[in-house]
């Protein structure tokens, strides 16, 4: 799997390592809540225990990560329910 990170993915201070750590944690994966074609959202935790929301799209055989931020309180609550 080829993963590309856009500049906007790092806007909130999270790094590429955080993405891979969330993947290893067994995140909740959903299709875009906004109904965007080929866009997925991950809800999970990095090794530091931070709850992260990550958005990416599948395009031409690669994943393009364009958004990483801390989860909102409501998102954390949803994530905990789905564990």
NORTAVEN-V500944 format. One record per backbone hydrogen bond with DSSP energy under -0.5 kcal/mol. CO is the residue of the C=O (numbers start at 1). NH is the residue of the N-H. If there is no record, write none. Layout:
CO|NH + CO|NH
//
This chain:
1|3 + 2|63 + 4|6 + 4|65 + 6|9 + 7|10 + 8|11 + 10|13 + 15|18 + 15|19 + 16|20 + 17|21 + 18|22 + 19|23 + 20|24 + 21|25 + 22|27 + 23|26 + 27|29 + 28|30 + 28|43 + 30|41 + 32|35 + 36|39 + 38|58 + 39|32 + 40|56 + 41|30 + 42|54 + 43|28 + 44|52 + 46|49 + 50|46 + 50|52 + 51|71 + 52|44 + 53|69 + 54|42 + 55|66 + 55|67 + 56|40 + 57|59 + 57|64 + 59|62 + 61|2 + 62|59 + 63|4 + 63|65 + 64|57 + 64|66 + 65|6 + 67|55 + 68|12 + 69|53 + 72|76 + 73|77 + 74|78 + 75|79 + 76|80 + 77|81 + 78|82 + 80|83
//
